[in-house]
């Protein structure tokens, strides 16, 4: 199962989900679902926006196989 680590990264960087939504242009409920690993599919565009907003260049920082 793929696990998305966005919630952990936000906590590390002191960024709220609402702020990430503003930074990425994604709806707050989308950010919430991603952070809570409630999505059964991962939109690559969403991950790219999140990675860019959080200055992440290594996808392994965002997702891992569990």
URUR-V966123 format. One line per field, one symbol per residue. phi: phi as a letter, one per 20 degrees, with the letter a starting at -180 (. if undefined). A space follows every 50 residues. Layout:
phi = ???
//
This chain:
phi = .ededfgffffgemdeffffgffdmefgfffffffeleeecdefffffff gffeldddgffecbec
//
